[in-house]
């Protein structure tokens, strides 16, 4: 889709400065910004959430190992939260 936007001068200057700082064209910067800012389809979003949780669990593995419940209980809680969230998005009208 092609969109034409009328940007305020300050917004335009900020977008150009950010694009230049990243070494990309302002159009590419704005496209990437929108893709990161706007919500993504639920399946992709849930996969990203799952991957983030797994990364957190990997970092925490061992940190809670000496505590009652430890990292295994924490992991089980996070998986249950993930399942509830997936059911919510799947069943949402």
N, C-alpha and C positions, 0 to 999 in steps of 0.2 A: 504494500500500500504506500502511496506517496502522499505526504501531507505538507502543506505550506503553512508555516507559523509566522506570525508577526510578533517578534520578541521585543520586550522593552530594552532600551539601550544597556541598562545595567545587567540584565539577564544575558544579553548577547555577549557583552564583554566578559562576563564570568564564564560562559560556555567556551568562548574562544580561548581564554586563559587556561582553563582546565584541559582543553583539547591540546593546546600547545605544550603544556607541561607533560602530557602523556605521549606526545609525539604522534598524534593522530589527527585526521581531519575532523573539523567540528561536527560534520554530519555523522561520522562514525562514533564520535564521543557521545552525541545525543542519542543515537540509536542504542548504544550499549547502556547508557544511563536509563533509558526507558525500559529496556529488557530486564534490567536488574531491579527497577523500582516497581513495575507493575506486577500484579499477581500472576503466577503461572498456572497452567492447568493442574488440577488436583493431583493426578497421578505423579507428575513430575515433582510437584511440591512435596508430596509425601515421601518420595524416594530421597529427596534432598534432606528432609528432616531425619529420615532413618539413617542416612550416611553421617549426618552431624552427630546424632546420638551415639552411633557406633564409635566414632572418633573420640567423643568425650569418654565413653566407657573404656576405650583402650588406654587413654591417659590416666583414668582413675583406677584402673586395674592395679591392685596392690596398695593404693593409697588407703582404701577402706578395708583391706584384707584383715586387719587385726581387730576391727570393730564388730560388735554383734550384728549379724545380718550380712556384713561385708559387701563386696562388690557384686556378688551373685544375686542377692536380694535387690540391690539397686538396679541391676540389669533387668531383673524380672519386672520390677515396677515400671521401668522405662518402656519395656516391650508392651506391657498392658496399656500404658498411656498411648503408645503408638497405635495399638489396635483400636482403642476407643476413638482416637482422632480419625483414623481411617474409616471407621463405621460412621462417624458423624458426617464426614465429607461425602461418603458414598450414599448415605440416606438423605442428605440435604436436598430439598426440592429445587 
